Amino acid sequence: MNRKKSQQSRAAHRIIVFLILLLLPVARFAWATEVTPQTTIEELLKLDAQAALVAARKNIFGLTSGAALEQQSALNATESNQVLAIYGLGKTLTAEVVLDAEPHIFKSTRAQPIWGQPSKYTLERIAPPCVYLKKDEKTEILCLSRGR
């Protein structure tokens, strides 16, 4: 009888070891796909920033889609260049401007626009209430009008 219990015990141990070995890859996969809190925070901040930018565009142009935004602003904008908005914190500022009847968005950290058709204009600096642009080695200063 002792021998029979020993055989049953070994069989039970083999089954347990087999199940552990079978489930080990699944457990490793689950541990590898865990989302770290830092990644989640960064994603939420990015989504929040995108939502704020969409809301700002909607407030300024009255639209949310890029193609419709370009069409409406091209129809409504005058041929003169103008600053529509300047926003941001500290030295990280964003300026929305109309250049040659097309909307552009410049970030203070980049010379080229982050949104809009590539243009001949490059950003020198954003110093509220004005945006300093360079075109063909000439500096053009665009400032917010008092009505905005």
C-alpha positions in Angstrom: 0.0 0.0 0.0 2.9 2.3 0.7 4.2 1.6 -2.7 0.8 2.6 -4.3 0.7 5.9 -2.4 4.3 6.6 -3.5 3.4 6.0 -7.2 0.2 8.2 -6.8 2.3 10.9 -5.2 4.9 10.8 -8.0 2.1 11.0 -10.6 0.6 14.0 -8.9 4.0 15.7 -8.7 4.5 15.0 -12.4 1.1 16.5 -13.3 1.9 19.6 -11.2 5.3 20.1 -12.7 3.8 19.6 -16.2 1.1 22.3 -15.5 3.7 24.7 -14.2 5.8 24.2 -17.2 2.8 24.6 -19.4 1.7 27.9 -17.8 5.1 29.4 -17.4 5.2 31.0 -20.9 1.7 32.5 -20.3 2.9 34.0 -17.0 6.0 35.4 -18.7 3.8 37.0 -21.4 1.5 38.6 -18.8 4.5 40.0 -16.9 6.1 41.4 -20.1 2.9 43.1 -21.2 2.2 44.9 -17.9 1.9 48.7 -18.4 4.1 50.7 -16.2 2.5 53.7 -14.5 5.0 56.1 -16.1 3.9 55.1 -19.6 0.3 55.6 -18.7 1.0 59.1 -17.4 2.9 60.1 -20.5 0.1 58.8 -22.7 -2.5 60.7 -20.7 -0.5 63.9 -20.9 0.0 63.5 -24.6 -3.7 62.9 -25.1 -4.6 65.9 -23.0 -2.2 68.1 -24.9 -3.7 66.9 -28.2 -7.2 67.6 -27.0 -6.2 71.1 -25.9 -4.7 71.8 -29.3 -7.9 70.6 -31.0 -10.0 72.8 -28.7 -7.8 75.8 -29.4 -8.1 75.3 -33.2 -11.8 74.9 -32.8 -12.1 78.2 -30.9 -9.9 80.1 -33.4 -11.1 78.6 -36.7 -14.4 77.1 -35.7 -13.4 73.6 -37.1 -11.6 70.5 -35.8 -10.5 68.6 -38.9 -7.2 69.7 -40.6 -8.6 69.7 -44.2 -11.7 71.7 -43.3 -9.6 74.0 -41.2 -7.3 74.8 -44.1 -10.3 75.3 -46.5 -12.2 77.7 -44.2 -9.2 79.7 -43.1 -8.0 80.1 -46.7 -11.5 81.4 -47.6 -11.9 83.7 -44.6 -8.3 84.9 -44.1 -7.1 88.1 -45.8 -4.0 88.0 -47.9 -2.0 89.7 -45.2 -0.1 87.6 -42.7 -1.4 87.7 -39.1 -1.0 86.2 -35.7 -4.2 84.4 -34.5 -3.0 83.1 -31.1 0.0 82.7 -28.8 -0.2 80.2 -26.0 2.0 78.0 -23.8 4.0 78.1 -20.6 7.4 79.5 -19.9 9.7 79.3 -22.9 7.6 76.6 -24.6 5.2 78.7 -26.6 3.0 78.0 -29.6 1.9 80.5 -32.2 -0.9 80.1 -34.7 -0.4 82.4 -37.7 -1.8 82.9 -41.1 0.9 83.1 -43.8 -0.1 83.7 -47.4 -3.7 82.9 -46.5 -2.8 79.5 -45.0 -2.7 78.6 -41.3 0.5 77.5 -39.7 1.5 76.5 -36.2 5.0 77.2 -34.9 6.5 76.0 -31.6 9.2 78.1 -30.0 11.5 75.0 -30.0 11.5 74.6 -33.8 12.2 76.9 -36.7 9.9 75.1 -39.1 6.1 74.9 -38.6 4.8 71.9 -36.8 1.5 72.2 -38.7 0.6 73.6 -42.1 2.2 73.6 -45.5 5.9 74.0 -45.7 6.7 77.6 -46.3 9.5 80.0 -46.9 9.0 81.3 -43.4 11.1 80.2 -40.5 10.6 81.1 -36.9 13.2 83.2 -35.1 11.3 83.6 -31.8 8.0 84.0 -30.1 7.9 87.0 -27.7 4.2 87.7 -26.8 2.4 89.5 -28.3 4.6 89.2 -31.4 6.0 86.4 -33.6 9.4 87.0 -35.3 9.6 85.2 -38.6 12.4 85.1 -41.2 11.7 85.0 -45.0 14.6 85.4 -47.5 16.9 86.8 -44.9 14.4 89.5 -43.9 12.8 89.5 -40.5 9.0 89.9 -40.5 7.3 90.8 -37.2 3.7 89.8 -36.7 1.8 90.9 -33.6 -1.6 90.1 -32.1 -4.1 92.8 -32.7 -5.7 94.4 -29.7 -9.1 92.9 -30.5 -8.0 89.4 -29.8 
